[in-house]
Amino acid sequence: TTQFVEGQSLAFVAAAGSSNVLPQSLTVNSAGSPIYTSESYTTTGNASWLMVSNCGGPTPIFCAVTVNAADLTAGTYSGQISFTGSGSSQTLNVPVTLTVVDPNSAFLNPLPGGLTFVSGSGFDAPPQTIQITNGGIGTLTWSASATTFSPTASANWLTVSPGGTAPSALTISVSSAGLASGTYLGDVVVQGGGASFTIPVSLVVPSSANNAFESTEELTFTGA
């Protein structure tokens, strides 16, 4: 049965008056055949702080989701991005949360909007490291957790390092062991300062019939 892969959500943190929050990359995929989709989005109240671009078309699709806190006061704002399958009853709703914080408090600086790994054919992509920094003042402690959505939520292919005190590093790792070819979706949620950021993660496991970049031996050049 063809259906959307569900479970994703997005969370942003921004200082009040900020308009330079990094966008997040949202991947919309389906289990089974591709679904041709259209999108719409809504927010609570009348504030138009949520924007979506590059959405629509057959799955998988890759959307850029941005927020703008320039006209918002401190508080938590909720929105939703809805996807509808053309000519079918398939729908997908992705909740979006924006936490606007006092710029004089400790809060998470903007984080990368998405990570993609390519693994398989006997190799795994190297871990990726993200620096967690404090965008305000005071002490910021943080924690991280990983969740996977597709094709099966039980596949433990995504792991993260423990939390710490900013500035410090978050390491995100993947393993393709036991996974069939396909695109797997998950996210990493970083919490700190009373708010959270999501980092969408995609793992692409290519078919053995396809070529994929693999790690090579180190190359050394010596000048004359």
Secondary structure, DSSP 8 states (H G I E B T S, - for coil): --EE-----EEEEEETT------EEEEE-EESS--EEEEEEEESTT---EEEES--EESSEEEEEEE--TT--SEEEEEEEEEEETTSS-EEEEEEEEEEE-TTS--B----S-EEEE-BTTB----EEEEE-BSSSS--EEEEEEEE-SS-TT---EEE---EESSEEEEEEE--TT--SEEEEEEEEEEETTEEEEEEEEEEE--TTS--------------
